[in-house]
């Protein structure tokens, strides 16, 4: 930001802010974020394919905010960001508030932004349509409605004429028929909004396929070109640039294996960054759970997510190497991961081990019950009707129908008698 590539106010906006520290601390960009910003300055379409939690949103938010600052806020909607889930749009709203609102007098925003996903109340919708923002956050279904509904066409569509940026977050979710719908939607956006100078941006953590990094970039560029309706060059598919934090050892070194055994057995807790980068177990974790080396070009890539427990888990692998119990290895792995998370990197203040733990919980399902009393009823998640139950229910209804007929006949007979 000190090079003068971005608007001078970007340095004040994009800082590590919080409610307790609204002015924030200096923000250091990752290499892929810098590459994305420089590509955006060229006006080229690009796709960012980096891991979860790598700061993909900043790679398009910074160029958008820079453009609005350079051309003036309040001159129509310049960017539309499309999310596959409303929850992602809501999360991004919080990030934008943190950067653009905090640190300014009375939280006055130098750039305006709004969420318009269909969940807003009527009063909020009317307010947004009356004052269209610089940046609009939505989903692809609502964007389709904005382009077709008369009220939005008079307000939001008119405000977005000559749209400059269209962002598709989580590109890998748009596949099959949904992908075709989104591709056609992008073409309608170009047409309806007269977006002759539109810059399309995509993000994804899982879009890349098999093969070398160059082959993956080519494949991603082809998919993005179909979605965007514009040519995306392979060199504009931006990936991560990784580097090791810890010392590198080899498992074939008997001295290293002995040091690993000692680390696991001592159960010593890491407390400082110098200790972490030279720690044998921390090095093993980074080499096996953090990063791998591309065998084709030697490029560092993220390791595939793994379980700690189980036959293919990291604890079993470490146990086979050190000849220590799997339980002991599992405890040592978890303790070192947590210690690494709590130790910040001196140059950035970010956690040294920024790992993510995923827990998969199956969705709830319908529970069925028989019609007996609470003590004797039968509960199941498999809805079914037995022949006996159907017959019993049929007989019950038939009995009721017969009684109705009988009562009606008796009533008519009584009527006849009275008339006589």
N, C-alpha and C positions, 0 to 999 in steps of 0.2 A: 504493500500500500504506500510505501515511502517513495516508490519509483515514479509516481505521478500517472500510473496507468489508470487508476480509478479516481473518481471524484474525491476531493479532500474530506468531505463529510463522512465517507465510508469508514475512515479510520476512527471516527467518533461513534459511529453506529455499531460496527462489528467488533465488539469487545466481549470478554467473558463477564456478563452482567448477571445480577441477581437482585432480588428485592432489598437485600441487606447491603449490596454494593452496586447501586444503579449506574454509576459511571463506569464500573468494570475495570478489568485488567487487560493488557494487550493480548490480542488473539493471534496465534501463530497458525498459519494455514498449512495443510498437508500439501505434498507435491502434486497429487491429483487434483486438488482444489485450485492450485495455481495454474495447472495446465488447462483446466476447464475455463477459468476466467480469461486466460490468454486466447483460447479458441473462440470464446464468446466475443471478444474484442474484434475478431476477424469477421464476425457476422455469419459464421458457418454453423450448420446443424451439428450437434454432437450428442454422444451417449456416454454416460458415466456408469461403468460397471465395477463397483467396489463392494466390499463387504459391509455387513450390517454394522451400524454405529460408526461408519467412516466419515460422516459429515457430507453426504451427497447433497443434502438440501442447500447447504451454503454454496455449492458449486453452481447453482443456478440462481439462488436468491441474490447473491452479491452482484452478478452482472445485471440483473433486472433492476435492483435498487440503484445501481450506478447509472443506468440508462435514464431512469426517471429523474434522478437528481440532475443529470446533465441537460435534460430537456424540459424540466419543470413539472412539479406535481400539480394535479388537478386539471390536466389537459386530456382527460379520457383514460380509459382502461388500456394499459400498455402490455399487460401480461395476464394470461389465464393459466392457472396451474390446475391440472386434472389429476385427482387422486382416485384410486380404485375403491377406497373405503372412506366413509365420512369420518371415522375415528382418526385416520391419518391427516385429514384436512383440519380437524380440531386440534390435533397435536401440533401441526405446523403453525396454526394461529397463535398458540402459546409461544412458540419460538420467535415468530415475527414481533409479537408484543414485547418480548424480552429485548430484542435487538433495537427495534425502531421506536419504541415508546419510552423505555427506561433511559434515564440520563438526560432527558429533555424537559424543559420547564413546563409544568402542568401536563406532563406526558404528551405534549404536542408532537404529533408525528410529522416528520419531514416527508414521509411517503405514506399514502393511505392504502389500506388493504381490508378486504372483507371476505367472509365465508358465505357462500350461497349454494347450499346443498339440497334444499327442499325441507329441511328440518326447522327452519327459522319461523318465528311467528309472523303473522301478517304485518304487524307494525314494523318489524325489523326488515321485512322484504320491501315494504314501501319506502323505508328510509334508504336502503341500499339502492333501489331503483331511482330515487330522487337525487341521490348523490353518488354516482358510480365511482368506485375506487380506482386507484392506479393499478392495483393487483387484485385479481379475483380468484378465490380458491373454490373449487367445485368438484363435481364428479361427472363422468361422461354422460350419464342419463340426464342430469340437470342441464348440462351444456346443450344437449340436443333440444331440450324444452325451451331454453333461452332463445335458441335460433328460430323456433317455430311459434311460440306463443305471442299474441299481439302486444300484450302489455310490456313484456320484456324486450320485444323488438323495438318498441318506441323509445326505450330507455337504455337498457344495458347494451343492446346490439348497436344502437347509434353511437353510444359512448366508446365502443370498442372498434370503431372503424379504423382501418390501418393498423390492426393489432401487430405488435412487434415480437412478442414471445408467446409460444405455446409449449407448455411443459407437460409431459406425460410421465408421471411418477410410477414406478414399479411396472416397467414395460412387460415383464414376463407374465403378468396376469392377463394380458390381452392376447389370447390365442383362439384358434378355431373361429367359430361364428362371431364371438365377441370381438376378436381381433379384427375381423372384417368390418364389423360395425364401427369400431373406433377408427379404422383407416378411412372409411367413408365419411365419418364425422369430421376428421381433420380436413378433408377436401372441401366439405361444406363450410367449415370455418374460414378457409382461404377465400371461398367464393362470396359468402354472405358478408364477411367483414372486410372485403376488399384488401386482404392482407398480402399485398404483392411483395412485401419485404419481410415476410414472416420467418422467424428463426425458431426451429423446433429443437427441443431438448428432451432427452429421455434419461431415466435412471433405472438401474436394475442391479440386484445383487446376484442373480442366478441365471442371467440370460445366456451366458457363454456356454458353448458346447465342448466337445472333445477336440483334441488336437493341440497344436502349439498355440502360443499367445497370438501370433500373427494370423493363424487360421481362425481362431476365435474372434478376433477383431473383424475379419472379413465376413464371417457368418453373422455377427451382430449388426454390422453395417448394412447387410442385405435385408435383414428383417426390419431394421429401423427405416430403411428407405421405402419399404412397402407401406409401413404404418404412416410415415410422415408425408408420403407423396412427393418426396424430394430426395435427391441423391445425398447419401451420407458416406463420406470417405472413410475407409478403414483406419486411417491415421487419426481420425476424429472420434474414435472409440477409445475412451480414456480409462485406463485401469490404474491399479494401485502401484506405488513404488514402495517396496518394503525393505527394511533393514533390520539386522539383528540387534537386540538389546544386551544379550548375555554372551559370555565367552562360548566358543564352539568347541565341543569335544567329540570324540568318536567312541562308540560303544565297544569297539575292538580293543581299546586301550585298557589293559588290566588295572592300571593305576586309577583311571577314571571310574571304573566299576567299583573299585574298593572305596573311593571317595563317596560314591553314591550310597553304598551300604552304610557308611559312617553317618552321612547326612540323614538318612531315613531312621537310623537307630537312635541318633542323638535327640531328635524332636526339637531342635533349637528353632526358635522363631526369628525370622528375618525382620530387621527393623530399619535398615538403611539401604540406599540405592547402590553404593559400592559393594556391599555384601551381596546384594541380589545379583548383580551382573557377573560376579565371579562364583556364584553358588552352583555346584554340580547338578543338583536336582532342578533348579530354575532353568539351567541350560537344557536339561533333558526335556523339560516341559515345553520350552520354546521350540525345540527341534522336532518334537513329536505331536504336540497339540497346537502349536502356534503357526509355524511356517514350514514349508517344504521347498525343495529346489527343483525347478523345471529341468528335467533331464535333457531337453533339447537345447536350451539356450542358457541354462544356469541361472535363470531369473528366479528370485524369491517369490513364492506364491503362498496364499493362505492354505493351511492344512484343512482337510475335511473334518467337520465336527465329529467327535467321538464320545462314546460313553466312558465313564471312569470304571464302572463295574461291568461284569459280564465276560463271556468267553473272548470277545473281541475288544474288550475294554483296555484302557491305558494301564490300569492297576495290574492286570494279568501280564501285560507286556513287560512292565517294570519288574514284576515278581520273577518272571522267567530270566531276566537279565541279572538280577541281584541275588536270587535264591532266597529272598525274604518272603514272608507270608503276603498273600494278596491283600488281606485286610490292613496290614501294616503299611503297605505301599499306597493303598487308597487313602488312608488317613494322612499320610505324608504329602500326597499330591494335593488334596483339598486344602491342607494347611498352607502349603507353599503358594497355591493359587490365590488364596485370600490375602496372604502376606504381600504378594506382588501387587494385588489390587490396591492395597492400603499404602503402598510406597509410591509416591509421585516421581515422575521424571523431572529432574532439575530444570531442564530447558523449557518445559511446557507446563508443568504442574499437573499433567494428566496421569492417571494410573499406569504403572509399568506393565501390569497384566490386565488389559481391558477385556477380560473374557466375559462371555454370556452363558448363563446356565438356562437350558430349556427343559421345561417339564410339560409333558403332553398328557392332557386329561381329556378323555372321551366325552362327547356331549351327552346331556341328559336325554332320556327317552320316556315314552309314555308307559305308564304302569296300568295294567288291567286287573280287575278283581271280579270274582264271582259274586253272586247275590246273597250268599249266606251271611250270617251274623259276623261280627268282627272277630270273634274267637275261632270260628271255623271256616272263614272265607279263604279263597285261594288267590294268591298274588302272582302275577307273571308279567314279563315285558313282551311276551309274544301274544298279541291279540288273536283270539280264536274263539270259535263257537262249536261246541260239541253237538252231535246229532240229538242227544238226549235233552240238552238245553233248548235246542230249537223246537223239538217236539213238545217239550213242556211249556215253552212260551206260546206255541201255536195252540195247544190245548187250553191254556189259560185264557187266551184271547177268544177262542171259539166258545168256551164256557160263558164268558161275559156276553158275547154276541147272542148266544142262545137265551140267556136270562133276559136280555133286552127285548128280544122277539117275544118271549113268553109274557113279559110284563105288558108289552104293547097289545098283544092279543087279548090279555085279560082286561085291559083298559077299554079296548074296542067292544069286548063282549058286555062290559058294564055299561058302556054308552048305549049299546043296542037295547039292553034291558030297560034302561031309563027312558029311552025314547018310546019304547012300547008302552 
